[in-house]
């Protein structure tokens, strides 16, 4: 089995609860790739009546090297250099960030090494004089997968965060368990049959009185149209309907409302995606 990074374990079981459930009026996403292997990505979102926008461009001057520059509406400039070695399955990134509003600079070093049943990552964040190091590991075989991640602050060598995950991927069935700082526990199930997918989630933080749970579904009417729905522990119902007017564009209309009479508030959102 080909393993993803620790952060992507159980991605399908997460996406069914989160993807396209956007309740902001403006959600625009544009992706394009030229014949010269240049990537362009533009995003625009509305958050609390504030428009947030970003644009980035990625060029590949030679094989195995990618240069990426990103700017956003918060006056942040992010430059990234990526080196890939396909022979050794290694990936190295140097990411520099300049925040003009806060007059801050940041440097990150990211390294990744992977094999068929193995994926290891190390990230060093030089936000201060001493870096914060995040190391993660994912291993798996015959459908079973396990991973761990630890974050260490070099100032005093304190472990500030540690997470674990286990899972199993079967025939159109997936199950995952996530454990964070020995306090937060979450279990997810994901199952698909033909055009229909269903997900369950149950978790708690600290004690069983602070629980969260939900159920979500996805039905693909055809290759161009889908319907999604989910309900959570607060009796909030979320709906999403997506369709493709053209092969390169996708429009998604979403809404959230409460099934509780004491909480009649509702909101809606619109997502517009272009990819070519």
C-alpha positions as CSV (number, residue, x, y, z in Angstrom):
1,X,0.0,0.0,0.0
2,X,1.2,3.6,-0.7
3,X,1.2,5.6,2.5
4,X,0.4,9.3,2.8
5,X,1.7,11.6,5.4
6,X,0.5,11.4,9.0
7,X,-1.7,14.4,8.5
8,X,-3.5,12.7,5.6
9,X,-4.4,9.5,7.5
10,X,-8.2,9.1,7.2
11,X,-8.6,11.9,4.7
12,X,-11.7,10.4,3.1
13,X,-13.4,10.0,6.4
14,X,-12.6,13.7,7.2
15,X,-13.6,15.1,3.8
16,X,-17.1,13.7,4.0
17,X,-17.7,15.9,7.1
18,X,-15.9,19.0,5.9
19,X,-15.5,19.3,2.2
20,X,-17.9,21.8,0.5
21,X,-19.8,22.6,3.7
22,X,-18.8,26.2,3.4
23,X,-21.3,28.8,4.7
24,X,-19.6,31.9,3.5
25,X,-21.1,34.0,0.7
26,X,-17.9,34.0,-1.3
27,X,-15.7,30.9,-1.9
28,X,-13.7,31.1,-5.1
29,X,-11.0,28.8,-6.2
30,X,-9.1,28.9,-9.5
31,X,-6.4,26.4,-10.5
32,X,-4.5,26.3,-13.8
33,X,-1.5,24.5,-15.2
34,X,0.2,25.8,-18.4
35,X,2.0,23.7,-21.0
36,X,5.3,24.8,-19.5
37,X,4.4,23.1,-16.2
38,X,3.6,26.4,-14.4
39,X,0.9,26.2,-11.7
40,X,-1.4,29.2,-10.9
41,X,-3.7,29.1,-7.9
42,X,-6.0,31.9,-6.8
43,X,-8.4,31.8,-3.8
44,X,-10.9,34.3,-2.5
45,X,-13.1,33.7,0.6
46,X,-15.4,35.8,2.8
47,X,-15.0,35.4,6.5
48,X,-17.0,37.5,9.0
49,X,-17.8,40.1,6.3
50,X,-14.1,40.3,5.4
51,X,-12.7,39.2,2.1
52,X,-9.6,37.1,2.3
53,X,-7.6,36.5,-1.0
54,X,-4.4,34.8,-2.0
55,X,-2.5,34.0,-5.2
56,X,0.4,31.7,-5.8
57,X,2.5,30.6,-8.7
58,X,4.7,27.6,-9.0
59,X,7.5,27.1,-11.6
60,X,9.8,24.1,-12.2
61,X,13.0,25.4,-13.8
62,X,14.6,21.9,-13.8
63,X,13.5,18.4,-13.0
64,X,13.1,17.8,-9.2
65,X,13.1,21.5,-8.3
66,X,10.0,23.7,-7.8
67,X,9.8,27.4,-6.9
68,X,6.6,28.7,-5.3
69,X,5.7,32.3,-4.4
70,X,2.4,33.2,-2.6
71,X,0.9,36.5,-1.6
72,X,-2.3,37.2,0.3
73,X,-4.5,40.0,1.4
74,X,-2.9,40.0,4.8
75,X,0.3,41.3,3.3
76,X,2.1,38.0,3.8
77,X,4.7,36.9,1.3
78,X,5.6,33.2,1.3
79,X,8.5,31.8,-0.8
80,X,9.1,28.1,-1.1
81,X,11.8,26.0,-2.7
82,X,11.2,22.3,-3.1
83,X,13.7,19.6,-4.0
84,X,12.5,16.1,-4.9
85,X,14.6,13.0,-5.5
86,X,12.5,10.2,-7.1
87,X,15.3,7.7,-6.8
88,X,15.5,7.9,-3.0
89,X,11.8,9.0,-2.5
90,X,12.9,12.1,-0.6
91,X,11.5,15.6,-0.5
92,X,13.0,18.8,1.0
93,X,11.4,22.2,1.4
94,X,12.6,25.6,2.5
95,X,9.8,28.0,3.3
96,X,10.3,31.6,4.1
97,X,7.5,33.9,5.3
98,X,7.4,37.7,5.6
99,X,4.5,39.3,7.4
100,X,4.5,43.0,6.7
101,X,1.6,43.8,9.0
102,X,3.2,42.2,12.0
103,X,6.8,42.9,10.9
104,X,7.7,39.3,11.4
105,X,9.8,36.8,9.5
106,X,9.8,33.1,9.7
107,X,11.7,30.1,8.2
108,X,10.7,26.5,8.0
109,X,12.6,23.5,6.9
110,X,10.6,20.4,5.9
111,X,12.0,16.9,5.0
112,X,10.1,13.9,3.9
113,X,11.2,10.3,3.3
114,X,8.9,7.6,2.1
115,X,8.8,4.1,0.9
116,X,5.9,1.7,0.0
117,X,4.9,1.0,3.6
118,X,6.7,3.9,5.3
119,X,6.4,7.7,5.5
120,X,8.4,9.9,7.8
121,X,8.4,13.7,8.0
122,X,10.4,16.3,10.0
123,X,9.6,20.0,10.1
124,X,11.7,22.7,11.9
125,X,9.9,26.0,12.5
126,X,12.3,28.9,13.3
127,X,9.7,31.3,14.6
128,X,12.1,32.2,17.4
129,X,15.8,31.7,18.1
130,X,15.3,28.0,19.0
131,X,13.2,26.0,16.5
132,X,10.0,24.0,17.2
133,X,10.4,20.6,15.7
134,X,7.5,18.4,14.5
135,X,8.3,14.8,13.6
136,X,5.7,12.3,12.3
137,X,5.8,8.7,11.1
138,X,3.2,6.6,9.3
139,X,3.6,2.8,8.7
140,X,1.2,0.3,7.2
141,X,0.8,-3.1,5.6
142,X,-2.1,-5.2,4.2
143,X,-4.7,-2.5,4.9
144,X,-3.6,-1.7,8.4
145,X,-2.1,1.7,9.2
146,X,-0.6,3.4,12.3
147,X,1.0,6.8,12.8
148,X,2.4,9.1,15.4
149,X,3.3,12.8,15.6
150,X,5.2,14.7,18.3
151,X,6.0,18.4,18.6
152,X,9.0,19.5,20.6
153,X,9.9,23.1,21.6
154,X,13.7,23.3,21.6
155,X,13.5,26.0,24.4
156,X,13.6,23.6,27.3
157,X,13.0,20.6,25.1
158,X,9.3,20.4,26.0
159,X,6.9,18.2,24.3
160,X,4.0,20.5,23.4
161,X,1.8,18.1,21.5
162,X,1.7,14.4,20.7
163,X,-0.9,12.6,18.5
164,X,-1.5,9.0,17.5
165,X,-3.7,7.3,14.9
166,X,-4.6,3.8,13.9
167,X,-6.7,2.6,11.0
168,X,-7.8,-0.1,8.6
169,X,-8.6,0.2,4.9
170,X,-10.7,-2.6,3.5
171,X,-12.8,-3.1,0.4
172,X,-14.9,0.2,0.3
173,X,-14.6,0.4,4.1
174,X,-12.3,2.4,6.3
175,X,-12.1,3.0,10.1
176,X,-9.7,5.2,12.0
177,X,-9.0,6.2,15.6
178,X,-7.3,9.4,16.6
179,X,-5.8,10.3,20.0
180,X,-4.4,13.7,20.8
181,X,-2.5,14.6,24.0
182,X,-4.1,11.7,25.8
183,X,-7.2,13.9,26.2
184,X,-9.0,14.0,22.9
185,X,-10.3,10.8,21.3
186,X,-12.1,10.4,18.0
187,X,-13.2,7.5,16.0
188,X,-14.3,7.6,12.3
189,X,-16.0,5.1,10.0
190,X,-16.3,5.5,6.2
191,X,-18.1,3.2,3.8
192,X,-19.0,3.5,0.2
193,X,-21.2,1.5,-2.1
194,X,-21.5,2.5,-5.8
195,X,-22.5,6.2,-5.9
196,X,-23.3,6.4,-2.1
197,X,-20.8,7.1,0.7
198,X,-21.5,7.3,4.4
199,X,-19.4,8.4,7.4
200,X,-19.8,8.3,11.1
201,X,-17.8,10.2,13.8
202,X,-17.7,9.9,17.6
203,X,-15.3,11.6,19.9
204,X,-14.8,13.3,23.2
205,X,-12.3,15.7,24.9
206,X,-11.3,15.4,28.5
207,X,-14.3,13.3,29.7
208,X,-17.3,11.6,28.3
209,X,-19.5,14.6,29.2
210,X,-17.8,16.7,26.4
211,X,-18.7,14.4,23.5
212,X,-19.2,15.1,19.8
213,X,-20.7,12.9,17.1
214,X,-22.1,13.1,13.7
215,X,-23.2,11.3,10.5
216,X,-22.6,12.5,7.0
217,X,-23.5,11.1,3.5
218,X,-22.6,11.8,-0.1
219,X,-24.6,10.7,-3.1
220,X,-23.1,11.1,-6.6
221,X,-26.1,11.4,-9.0
222,X,-23.6,11.3,-11.9
223,X,-20.1,12.4,-12.7
224,X,-21.1,16.0,-12.7
225,X,-23.6,16.2,-9.8
226,X,-23.6,15.3,-6.1
227,X,-25.6,15.9,-2.9
228,X,-24.1,15.9,0.6
229,X,-25.7,16.1,4.1
230,X,-24.6,15.9,7.7
231,X,-26.0,16.2,11.2
232,X,-23.9,16.8,14.3
233,X,-24.5,16.5,18.1
234,X,-26.0,20.0,18.3
235,X,-28.8,19.0,15.9
236,X,-27.3,21.2,13.1
237,X,-28.2,20.0,9.6
238,X,-25.8,20.9,6.8
239,X,-26.6,20.4,3.1
240,X,-24.6,20.8,-0.1
241,X,-25.5,20.5,-3.7
242,X,-22.8,20.6,-6.4
243,X,-22.8,20.5,-10.2
244,X,-20.5,21.1,-13.1
245,X,-21.8,23.6,-15.7
246,X,-18.7,22.8,-17.8
247,X,-16.0,20.1,-17.4
248,X,-13.6,22.8,-16.0
249,X,-16.0,24.5,-13.5
250,X,-17.9,23.4,-10.4
251,X,-20.6,25.2,-8.4
252,X,-21.6,24.2,-4.9
253,X,-24.5,25.7,-3.0
254,X,-24.5,24.9,0.7
255,X,-26.5,25.8,3.8
256,X,-26.6,25.0,7.5
257,X,-29.7,25.2,9.8
258,X,-30.7,24.0,13.2
259,X,-33.2,21.3,13.9
260,X,-33.6,22.8,17.4
261,X,-36.5,25.2,17.7
262,X,-34.6,27.2,20.3
263,X,-31.8,27.9,17.8
264,X,-33.5,29.0,14.5
265,X,-30.3,30.6,13.0
266,X,-29.3,29.4,9.6
267,X,-26.7,30.4,7.0
268,X,-25.8,29.6,3.4
269,X,-22.8,29.7,1.1
270,X,-21.7,29.5,-2.5
271,X,-18.5,27.9,-3.8
272,X,-17.2,28.4,-7.4
273,X,-14.2,26.4,-8.6
274,X,-12.4,26.5,-11.9
275,X,-9.7,24.0,-12.8
276,X,-7.9,23.6,-16.2
